Amino acid sequence: MRQVNRRDFLRIAAIGLGGWLAGCGRRPAVLTLPAPTVPPVPTSSVNYLTTPPPSLKAGQLTPIDRLYIQSYSRDLEPALDLESYQLTLGGLAQKPQTLTWADLHTLPALEHAQTLECIGNPVGGKLIGNVLWKGVSLRAILERAAPRPNARYLVMSAADEYVTSVPLDLALDERSLLAFEANGEPLSPAHGFPLRVLLPGVYGQKQPKWITSLRLAQNYEQGTWEKQGWSDAAVIQINSQISYPPAGSIIPARQPLSISGTAFADTSGVARVEVSVDGEEHWHEARLLPGPSPQVWTAWEFEWNSLVAGPHSLKARATDGNGNTQAGAQGVLAGVFPNGTSAIHAVVIVAA
């Protein structure tokens, strides 16, 4: 098991274990990660992996019923009514406003795919998914309020009392969205009905659901999870994972094996993915199937043609557009706290 070092222990003690575990909300992550397990080498009866490799597609969407659900409050899932819904724009605004649901729909609707990832997503975890979102431009909404020259940050508040803030430049990015649909359907209550924030290059921590208030401010204000020790910037760390073959698979030896998965980065995008099949002694470049923009995860695959009998540890590492490459795990939960993890994913299989 990976151990908690002294500095991590002191940080957890300072914020409280419950607060540390809750960094993503409803489904908190465990405190330690088990090391990859080597499956037993088969002897007489062999149950080979029979599932074929997935058909890779650039920009593959995640069905909404498989998109992770993480929330600040375990007990409060706001039930908002469209007839009474209001979004307030205030703070350092020359034209403070209160917008109704009908007001929001006077603006042109925009649609784009974006991958959403939780800052607490562990190595190889499932707290990530890619969705086709539809909504209105956050920039257009803020321009209605006419930010004052000294406005530098946007403080966002939600109906579940969640608060976070981001630089105003990020909120004014042309890719920033107030979304009301996901994969062609209205947002479900669990995913933020009726309106949620989407921003490029940051974890879900900075993209609140059930948004009700946008306040322009001169100074940065720590939000709900930031006060618990989680990252103030929450910029996505370069990460990748192996989706196929599954861990513990028994594979026929001396046959080609297609290894595949996904990689995700900040707004610089994914520049390269490499695969190792020999304990990181050698790295082989994988074929990339990038999405329509850096906001969308990149699918990748590597064909291994020299699979010999015995156990093998498969590893994948990605490099982003700024030259940052994944490395070994550091700290609590393989480095998830407080900035998100960029640790290398490993999958152990056996060839027989």
LINQUI-V900769 format. One record per residue. N is the residue number from 1. RES is the residue in three letters. PSI is psi in whole degrees, -180 to 180 (999 if undefined). Layout:
N&RES&PSI ; N&RES&PSI
//
This chain:
1&MET&145 ; 2&ARG&132 ; 3&GLN&154 ; 4&VAL&122 ; 5&ASN&174 ; 6&ARG&-41 ; 7&ARG&-42 ; 8&ASP&-41 ; 9&PHE&-43 ; 10&LEU&-37 ; 11&ARG&-43 ; 12&ILE&-41 ; 13&ALA&-36 ; 14&ALA&-39 ; 15&ILE&-13 ; 16&GLY&136 ; 17&LEU&-41 ; 18&GLY&-42 ; 19&GLY&-39 ; 20&TRP&-45 ; 21&LEU&-26 ; 22&ALA&7 ; 23&GLY&-25 ; 24&CYS&-11 ; 25&GLY&-122 ; 26&ARG&-37 ; 27&ARG&83 ; 28&PRO&150 ; 29&ALA&159 ; 30&VAL&163 ; 31&LEU&-30 ; 32&THR&157 ; 33&LEU&131 ; 34&PRO&149 ; 35&ALA&154 ; 36&PRO&135 ; 37&THR&135 ; 38&VAL&116 ; 39&PRO&154 ; 40&PRO&143 ; 41&VAL&125 ; 42&PRO&150 ; 43&THR&-89 ; 44&SER&-60 ; 45&SER&120 ; 46&VAL&126 ; 47&ASN&87 ; 48&TYR&154 ; 49&LEU&124 ; 50&THR&-12 ; 51&THR&125 ; 52&PRO&159 ; 53&PRO&147 ; 54&PRO&154 ; 55&SER&107 ; 56&LEU&142 ; 57&LYS&130 ; 58&ALA&133 ; 59&GLY&27 ; 60&GLN&129 ; 61&LEU&151 ; 62&THR&124 ; 63&PRO&141 ; 64&ILE&-34 ; 65&ASP&-6 ; 66&ARG&1 ; 67&LEU&133 ; 68&TYR&152 ; 69&ILE&116 ; 70&GLN&136 ; 71&SER&154 ; 72&TYR&-47 ; 73&SER&132 ; 74&ARG&-21 ; 75&ASP&-16 ; 76&LEU&113 ; 77&GLU&99 ; 78&PRO&138 ; 79&ALA&96 ; 80&LEU&144 ; 81&ASP&131 ; 82&LEU&-34 ; 83&GLU&-31 ; 84&SER&-1 ; 85&TYR&138 ; 86&GLN&142 ; 87&LEU&118 ; 88&THR&140 ; 89&LEU&118 ; 90&GLY&-153 ; 91&GLY&-133 ; 92&LEU&63 ; 93&ALA&134 ; 94&GLN&-23 ; 95&LYS&73 ; 96&PRO&142 ; 97&GLN&159 ; 98&THR&117 ; 99&LEU&136 ; 100&THR&175 ; 101&TRP&-39 ; 102&ALA&-38 ; 103&ASP&-42 ; 104&LEU&-34 ; 105&HIS&5 ; 106&THR&-13 ; 107&LEU&152 ; 108&PRO&140 ; 109&ALA&138 ; 110&LEU&152 ; 111&GLU&129 ; 112&HIS&156 ; 113&ALA&144 ; 114&GLN&137 ; 115&THR&134 ; 116&LEU&128 ; 117&GLU&138 ; 118&CYS&140 ; 119&ILE&-23 ; 120&GLY&13 ; 121&ASN&117 ; 122&PRO&171 ; 123&VAL&125 ; 124&GLY&16 ; 125&GLY&173 ; 126&LYS&9 ; 127&LEU&56 ; 128&ILE&146 ; 129&GLY&157 ; 130&ASN&129 ; 131&VAL&148 ; 132&LEU&109 ; 133&TRP&148 ; 134&LYS&138 ; 135&GLY&-152 ; 136&VAL&156 ; 137&SER&125 ; 138&LEU&-36 ; 139&ARG&-45 ; 140&ALA&-38 ; 141&ILE&-47 ; 142&LEU&-34 ; 143&GLU&-28 ; 144&ARG&-36 ; 145&ALA&-10 ; 146&ALA&78 ; 147&PRO&138 ; 148&ARG&157 ; 149&PRO&-27 ; 150&ASN&5 ; 151&ALA&125 ; 152&ARG&-19 ; 153&TYR&157 ; 154&LEU&122 ; 155&VAL&123 ; 156&MET&130 ; 157&SER&146 ; 158&ALA&167 ; 159&ALA&-18 ; 160&ASP&14 ; 161&GLU&12 ; 162&TYR&141 ; 163&VAL&140 ; 164&THR&163 ; 165&SER&154 ; 166&VAL&159 ; 167&PRO&141 ; 168&LEU&-33 ; 169&ASP&-37 ; 170&LEU&-42 ; 171&ALA&-31 ; 172&LEU&-1 ; 173&ASP&139 ; 174&GLU&-16 ; 175&ARG&-9 ; 176&SER&140 ; 177&LEU&148 ; 178&LEU&105 ; 179&ALA&141 ; 180&PHE&-3 ; 181&GLU&151 ; 182&ALA&122 ; 183&ASN&42 ; 184&GLY&2 ; 185&GLU&150 ; 186&PRO&146 ; 187&LEU&138 ; 188&SER&161 ; 189&PRO&-39 ; 190&ALA&-26 ; 191&HIS&14 ; 192&GLY&14 ; 193&PHE&133 ; 194&PRO&-10 ; 195&LEU&135 ; 196&ARG&160 ; 197&VAL&140 ; 198&LEU&127 ; 199&LEU&145 ; 200&PRO&141 ; 201&GLY&4 ; 202&VAL&159 ; 203&TYR&166 ; 204&GLY&-23 ; 205&GLN&-32 ; 206&LYS&11 ; 207&GLN&72 ; 208&PRO&151 ; 209&LYS&169 ; 210&TRP&42 ; 211&ILE&135 ; 212&THR&-17 ; 213&SER&135 ; 214&LEU&119 ; 215&ARG&124 ; 216&LEU&134 ; 217&ALA&158 ; 218&GLN&-34 ; 219&ASN&152 ; 220&TYR&139 ; 221&GLU&124 ; 222&GLN&140 ; 223&GLY&-164 ; 224&THR&-55 ; 225&TRP&-27 ; 226&GLU&-35 ; 227&LYS&-17 ; 228&GLN&8 ; 229&GLY&-5 ; 230&TRP&162 ; 231&SER&139 ; 232&ASP&-36 ; 233&ALA&-39 ; 234&ALA&40 ; 235&VAL&138 ; 236&ILE&129 ; 237&GLN&142 ; 238&ILE&129 ; 239&ASN&155 ; 240&SER&163 ; 241&GLN&152 ; 242&ILE&121 ; 243&SER&-29 ; 244&TYR&133 ; 245&PRO&158 ; 246&PRO&153 ; 247&ALA&139 ; 248&GLY&5 ; 249&SER&148 ; 250&ILE&120 ; 251&ILE&140 ; 252&PRO&128 ; 253&ALA&159 ; 254&ARG&25 ; 255&GLN&151 ; 256&PRO&142 ; 257&LEU&124 ; 258&SER&115 ; 259&ILE&131 ; 260&SER&165 ; 261&GLY&-158 ; 262&THR&159 ; 263&ALA&152 ; 264&PHE&149 ; 265&ALA&-175 ; 266&ASP&-160 ; 267&THR&-10 ; 268&SER&-17 ; 269&GLY&176 ; 270&VAL&120 ; 271&ALA&-32 ; 272&ARG&146 ; 273&VAL&135 ; 274&GLU&150 ; 275&VAL&137 ; 276&SER&138 ; 277&VAL&9 ; 278&ASP&41 ; 279&GLY&31 ; 280&GLU&13 ; 281&GLU&-37 ; 282&HIS&146 ; 283&TRP&137 ; 284&HIS&134 ; 285&GLU&134 ; 286&ALA&160 ; 287&ARG&132 ; 288&LEU&142 ; 289&LEU&83 ; 290&PRO&153 ; 291&GLY&-174 ; 292&PRO&-15 ; 293&SER&165 ; 294&PRO&-13 ; 295&GLN&-8 ; 296&VAL&139 ; 297&TRP&160 ; 298&THR&126 ; 299&ALA&151 ; 300&TRP&160 ; 301&GLU&152 ; 302&PHE&129 ; 303&GLU&117 ; 304&TRP&118 ; 305&ASN&7 ; 306&SER&53 ; 307&LEU&111 ; 308&VAL&163 ; 309&ALA&146 ; 310&GLY&177 ; 311&PRO&148 ; 312&HIS&139 ; 313&SER&112 ; 314&LEU&135 ; 315&LYS&149 ; 316&ALA&140 ; 317&ARG&144 ; 318&ALA&158 ; 319&THR&133 ; 320&ASP&179 ; 321&GLY&-13 ; 322&ASN&2 ; 323&GLY&8 ; 324&ASN&129 ; 325&THR&142 ; 326&GLN&149 ; 327&ALA&-167 ; 328&GLY&162 ; 329&ALA&145 ; 330&GLN&137 ; 331&GLY&-164 ; 332&VAL&139 ; 333&LEU&48 ; 334&ALA&34 ; 335&GLY&7 ; 336&VAL&-45 ; 337&PHE&129 ; 338&PRO&2 ; 339&ASN&4 ; 340&GLY&157 ; 341&THR&148 ; 342&SER&27 ; 343&ALA&156 ; 344&ILE&134 ; 345&HIS&136 ; 346&ALA&140 ; 347&VAL&126 ; 348&VAL&130 ; 349&ILE&172 ; 350&VAL&134 ; 351&ALA&135 ; 352&ALA&999
//
